[in-house]
Amino acid sequence: GEDVEQSLFLSVREGDSSVINCTYTDSSSTYLYWYKQEPGAGLQLLTYIFSNMDMKQDQRLTVLLNKKDKHLSLRIADTQTGDSAIYFCAESGGYQKVTFGTGTKLQVIP
Amino acid sequence: DAGVIQSPRHEVTEMGQEVTLRCKPISGHDYLFWYRQTMMRGLELLIYFNNNVPIDDSGMPEDRFSAKMPNASFSTLKIQPSEPRDSAVYFCASSLSGGPKTGTDTQYFGPGTRLTVL
């Protein structure tokens, strides 16, 4: 079945850029997502990218997709303490069932 | 819209008791998902519905778990009898179908129910 993998933990200093990486196995993925989960809350969609795109930028967020290597990354520019959360990579084939990664816990050090 | 609503937000119960978790999806959404999140296993899809019909329940851990969706605006996840290993945060999410061109696989999550079984 589909599999989505992420590193478990990332620590950065406030003001630096954060890069969270993700790999997936399903070559038929149509959408790839990044969700954010703050403590005690549900997952919140940050951004998504179609599989026919290489890059998507949205304010401080940049998503890069290497479809050949099935690699997705999320770059957060000028990381703030409020960005501390768990970030989930996810993929779907356009049929509603979304496969989530294990989540990467981002710690921002003041 | 108020978003996905779940109740209760916290539930503490004793082993062997029946637990019922409730979810109200976003109005108009035709897909509803139940997830379980634990430190050990991460986020697991338990079951999902389309137009109130269960589509895939392969993630339901065992017969002690059951889920229903009697109408488009309400779903329940029941555990009977509950066990300590069921302690987790249970999330409900909903989405709107529309196919790849509209990007509507996006799931909207509720705040979760934190279940503790003693």
Boltz contact constraints between the chains, C-beta under 6 A:
constraints:
  - contact:
      token1: [A, 30]
      token2: [B, 100]
      max_distance: 6.0
  - contact:
      token1: [A, 31]
      token2: [B, 105]
      max_distance: 6.0
  - contact:
      token1: [A, 41]
      token2: [B, 111]
      max_distance: 6.0
  - contact:
      token1: [A, 42]
      token2: [B, 91]
      max_distance: 6.0
  - contact:
      token1: [A, 42]
      token2: [B, 109]
      max_distance: 6.0
  - contact:
      token1: [A, 42]
      token2: [B, 110]
      max_distance: 6.0
  - contact:
      token1: [A, 42]
      token2: [B, 111]
      max_distance: 6.0
  - contact:
      token1: [A, 42]
      token2: [B, 112]
      max_distance: 6.0
  - contact:
      token1: [A, 43]
      token2: [B, 109]
      max_distance: 6.0
  - contact:
      token1: [A, 45]
      token2: [B, 106]
      max_distance: 6.0
  - contact:
      token1: [A, 92]
      token2: [B, 105]
      max_distance: 6.0
  - contact:
      token1: [A, 94]
      token2: [B, 100]
      max_distance: 6.0
  - contact:
      token1: [A, 96]
      token2: [B, 31]
      max_distance: 6.0
  - contact:
      token1: [A, 96]
      token2: [B, 105]
      max_distance: 6.0
  - contact:
      token1: [A, 98]
      token2: [B, 107]
      max_distance: 6.0
  - contact:
      token1: [A, 100]
      token2: [B, 43]
      max_distance: 6.0
  - contact:
      token1: [A, 102]
      token2: [B, 42]
      max_distance: 6.0
